[in-house]
Amino acid sequence: MSTFRAEPATDPEYELSEGILWDDRAARVRWVDIWKGRVLSGSLHDGRIEDITSTDLGQTAGAVALAEDGGVVVAAARSLATISVDGAVSFGPDLLGERADTRFNDGSVDPQGRFVVGTLALGAETGDEVLLRVSADGAVETLRGGIRLSNGIAFSPDGGTIYHVDTVANTVSRHSYGPGPFDLDEPWVTVLEDLPHFPDGLTVDSEGMLWVAQWGGSSVRRHAPTGELLDIVEVDATQASCPAFVGPDLATLAITTAQEGLKGWTDQSGAIFLADVGATGLPVPRWSGSTTNPAWNTDKEAHA
């Protein structure tokens, strides 16, 4: 087992940075600052993330994902939002219905171009959070229920397995996956449990290994799909929130961190970190919907 040390690539200024990924077409790193409702991007240069720009949603931004047309799709508070290449923001309908005191959290696009996103409770934990799949036409399916706090979502290199974090339950689970209907009768299988700290975001590398952020553990842990611990990446920040491979060769591990809930910290909490860990990532799939005229706009026009 190897231990790596990540170095800060930004100033420690983000309250709850999350959802980091690499936009290969724009050659930019993208991420969110959840409570600030900011969708951010920056260029990667000599170990730093620079030229940072931001779009403010005016509500929470749980995750950002790339869209096929060059824009991005965002997990807003209770709906999806799109940001087109020219910066136009459009909000879709409320997808959470009667679920009060709940918001969307982490999300990821699947190999078929659908957005998979989960929820968390804003008040007391309910144990009844959900993992949803939203297609480009707005169709919504429930993939998992009974979740305590839905977090990281990732897919195996062949797209045949989905991995999902339940932070409060302290588990990473897997389920078969594909272009067809999701088999709700097939049970989720726990891959990791009883981690030393709460699992948060995760990513899968080109060899199919899992990289799991440790909230409260100042680290990211690399595990085999069988659960074996392979490597640890340390960060000078208590709350590591999300890892992703960035850069033209997807050979640099980026790690977001958070200041949320901390008092009197003296480390680099709130910075984004970079590390060379001897592994490479996978290109992230792109949402198949339009960000210039998303399906919900078409529906409005149809009923006008």
C-alpha atoms as one frame of an Amber mdcrd trajectory, in Angstrom:
protein
   0.000   0.000   0.000   1.229   3.503  -0.871   0.523   6.818   0.820   0.452
   9.968  -1.310   0.289  13.616  -0.303  -1.950  16.054  -2.208  -1.000  19.715
  -2.531  -3.402  22.689  -2.574  -4.233  23.982  -6.046  -6.540  26.837  -4.954
  -6.855  29.127  -1.980  -8.888  27.654   0.931 -12.021  29.625   0.124 -14.853
  27.166  -0.548 -17.467  26.437   2.077 -18.582  23.110   0.615 -16.826  22.376
  -2.672 -17.975  19.153  -4.314 -18.641  17.334  -7.569 -15.325  17.995  -9.278
 -14.740  16.685 -12.816 -12.702  17.316 -15.965 -14.297  18.914 -19.047 -12.147
  17.538 -21.851 -13.629  19.757 -24.573 -13.214  23.022 -22.689  -9.982  21.843
 -20.988 -11.320  23.036 -17.643 -11.952  21.692 -14.169 -15.570  22.075 -13.039
 -17.054  21.815  -9.552 -19.708  23.326  -7.235 -19.763  25.169  -3.917 -23.028
  23.697  -2.662 -24.435  26.128  -0.102 -23.237  29.178  -2.036 -25.062  27.849
  -5.108 -21.988  28.418  -7.250 -21.085  26.414 -10.354 -17.380  26.985 -10.953
 -14.694  26.221 -13.502 -11.007  26.912 -13.883  -7.988  26.060 -15.988  -5.246
  23.695 -14.851  -1.722  25.087 -14.972   1.486  24.064 -13.169  -0.267  22.449
 -10.238  -2.791  25.226  -9.780  -6.410  25.794 -10.803  -6.551  29.327 -12.209
  -8.811  31.722 -14.150 -11.760  30.619 -12.027 -15.231  31.680 -13.187 -18.557
  31.200 -11.431 -22.278  31.076 -12.186 -24.565  31.656  -9.186 -27.810  29.669
  -9.161 -29.449  31.456  -6.243 -30.091  28.078  -4.574 -28.024  25.045  -3.654
 -25.945  23.395  -6.365 -25.399  19.765  -5.379 -23.454  18.584  -8.415 -22.478
  19.588 -11.934 -22.247  17.328 -14.989 -21.282  17.859 -18.603 -23.822  17.978
 -21.418 -23.353  16.752 -24.967 -23.972  20.215 -26.424 -21.131  21.779 -24.410
 -23.190  23.210 -21.563 -23.666  21.700 -18.119 -26.513  20.224 -16.092 -26.706
  20.929 -12.366 -28.456  19.265  -9.448 -30.227  22.353  -8.126 -32.129  22.330
  -4.818 -35.189  20.366  -5.975 -34.848  20.298  -9.751 -32.305  20.074 -12.501
 -30.883  23.244 -13.990 -28.977  23.750 -17.195 -26.329  26.311 -18.061 -25.785
  26.698 -21.782 -22.471  27.508 -23.442 -23.497  31.166 -23.614 -24.304  31.193
 -19.885 -28.122  31.068 -20.009 -29.600  29.327 -16.945 -32.839  27.323 -17.087
 -34.547  25.540 -14.187 -36.649  22.423 -14.614 -39.710  21.400 -12.596 -39.618
  20.308  -8.960 -38.785  16.588  -8.983 -39.161  15.963  -5.249 -42.896  16.540
  -4.918 -44.137  16.062  -1.363 -40.647  15.437   0.016 -40.300  18.466   2.273
 -36.987  19.493   3.850 -35.039  17.561   1.229 -32.614  18.677  -1.460 -30.612
  17.092  -4.240 -27.036  16.208  -3.437 -24.401  14.436  -5.523 -25.120  13.299
  -9.065 -23.412  11.765 -12.089 -24.251  11.048 -15.718 -24.478   7.373 -16.660
 -22.994   5.833 -19.836 -26.366   6.254 -21.587 -26.460  10.017 -20.966 -28.980
  10.014 -18.091 -28.448  11.988 -14.884 -28.400   9.904 -11.703 -28.854  12.028
  -8.571 -29.674  11.416  -4.911 -31.191  13.347  -2.023 -30.405  14.269   1.562
 -32.565  15.511   4.424 -32.184  19.154   5.417 -33.420  18.465   8.927 -33.357
  15.268  10.952 -32.287  12.170   9.077 -35.291  10.259   7.709 -33.666   7.116
   6.355 -36.002   7.547   3.404 -33.827   9.362   0.869 -33.844   8.275  -2.777
 -31.604   7.828  -5.796 -33.271   8.999  -9.003 -32.450   8.725 -12.701 -33.551
  11.576 -14.955 -33.554  11.134 -18.725 -33.121  13.934 -21.229 -36.870  13.934
 -21.915 -37.574  14.548 -18.223 -38.658  10.994 -17.360 -37.793  10.154 -13.736
 -37.158   6.699 -12.253 -36.352   5.707  -8.675 -33.314   3.415  -8.532 -32.973
   3.101  -4.762 -34.882   4.042  -1.618 -34.284   3.790   2.103 -31.086   5.829
   1.912 -29.853   7.804   4.892 -27.763  10.364   2.934 -27.181   9.829  -0.768
 -23.722  10.815  -1.936 -21.111   9.715  -4.492 -22.154   7.884  -7.662 -19.787
   6.256 -10.148 -19.706   3.530 -12.793 -17.319   0.691 -13.614 -15.194   1.070
 -16.777 -17.510  -1.233 -18.748 -20.641   0.540 -17.485 -22.002  -2.707 -16.086
 -21.891  -1.677 -12.423 -23.060   1.413 -10.537 -21.435   2.318  -7.207 -23.294
   4.439  -4.664 -22.350   5.971  -1.313 -24.699   6.242   1.654 -22.686   8.557
   3.879 -24.554   8.193   7.170 -24.838   4.413   6.770 -21.056   4.403   6.111
 -21.375   2.161   3.069 -20.427   1.963  -0.582 -22.719  -0.390  -2.499 -22.923
  -1.740  -6.026 -25.667  -2.873  -8.395 -25.709  -4.183 -11.948 -26.327  -1.493
 -14.543 -27.018  -1.108 -18.234 -29.109   0.583 -20.920 -32.222  -1.421 -20.141
 -34.655  -1.175 -17.214 -33.132  -1.033 -13.748 -33.812  -4.254 -11.838 -35.433
  -3.074  -8.620 -35.752  -6.671  -7.391 -31.996  -7.192  -7.443 -30.522  -6.232
  -4.067 -27.724  -3.697  -3.700 -24.517  -5.364  -2.500 -22.340  -3.646   0.105
 -18.755  -3.293  -1.126 -17.339  -1.152   1.694 -18.656  -0.606   5.202 -17.444
   0.573   8.593 -14.861   2.892   7.063 -12.810   4.882   9.596 -14.573   8.081
   8.521 -17.723   8.947   6.560 -17.507   8.152   2.829 -18.446  11.076   0.611
 -17.755  11.445  -3.117 -16.112   8.701  -5.143 -14.669   8.042  -8.572 -13.569
   4.924 -10.444 -10.225   4.780 -12.245  -9.379   3.139 -15.570  -8.524  -0.128
 -13.774 -11.899  -0.212 -12.036 -10.581   0.716  -8.593 -12.662   2.919  -6.259
 -11.355   6.220  -4.850 -13.490   7.290  -1.876 -13.276  10.680  -0.118 -13.168
  10.478   3.678 -15.254  13.244   5.278 -13.582  13.888   8.618 -10.579  11.754
   7.656  -8.334  14.192   5.735  -7.885  11.644   2.970  -9.063   9.714  -0.064
  -8.810   5.924   0.036  -8.302   3.689  -2.987 -10.066   0.338  -2.712 -10.413
  -2.678  -4.968 -14.015  -3.542  -5.900 -13.644  -6.454  -3.472 -13.047  -3.944
  -0.659  -9.293  -4.328  -0.179  -7.536  -1.065   0.774  -4.834  -0.288  -1.786
  -3.652   3.321  -1.273  -4.294   6.458   0.775  -4.041  10.076  -0.392  -3.649
  12.582   2.427  -4.872  16.199   2.282  -4.267  19.080   4.661  -7.995  19.497
   5.220 -10.297  17.653   7.593 -13.255  17.145   5.265 -12.323  15.615   1.915
 -15.505  15.675  -0.132 -14.932  14.453  -3.696 -12.128  13.003  -5.849 -11.838
  13.030  -9.648  -9.125  12.574 -12.248  -8.403  15.749 -14.188  -6.072  17.048
 -16.878  -5.694  16.136 -20.576  -4.462  12.630 -19.698  -6.777  12.214 -16.688
  -3.628  11.440 -14.694  -3.986  13.914 -11.810  -6.267  13.268  -8.858  -8.200
  16.370  -7.782  -9.834  16.461  -4.345 -12.383  19.004  -3.126 -12.627  19.858
   0.577 -15.024  21.782   2.815 -15.113  24.275   5.669 -18.719  23.466   6.590
 -19.182  22.963  10.327 -15.557  23.627  11.247 -14.477  26.161  13.846 -11.023
  27.655  14.269  -9.372  25.416  11.692  -5.703  26.014  10.851  -5.317  23.718
   7.863  -6.220  24.273   4.202  -9.875  23.278   4.518 -11.878  24.717   1.645
  -9.078  24.348  -0.907  -8.976  22.010  -3.895  -5.985  19.666  -3.894  -4.056
  17.836  -6.616  -1.937  14.682  -6.416   0.010  12.391  -8.746  -1.081   8.931
  -7.638   0.127   6.736 -10.507  -3.356   6.056 -11.831  -5.599   7.464 -14.546
  -9.306   8.156 -14.654 -12.128   7.604 -17.105 -13.722  10.270 -19.325 -17.034
  11.306 -17.774 -20.170  10.661 -19.850 -22.196  13.642 -21.044 -25.881  14.287
 -20.460 -27.809  13.730 -23.691 -30.264  16.586 -23.087 -30.091  20.093 -24.486
 -28.905  23.000 -22.353 -30.106  25.620 -24.836 -33.638  24.226 -25.058 -34.084
  21.571 -22.354 -37.103  19.267 -22.405 -38.952  21.278 -19.755 -38.875  24.369
 -22.014 -40.280  22.321 -24.869 -43.074  21.104 -22.578 -43.970  24.666 -21.653
 -44.123  25.645 -25.292 -46.281  22.626 -26.093 -48.815  23.653 -23.445 -48.748
  27.378 -24.132
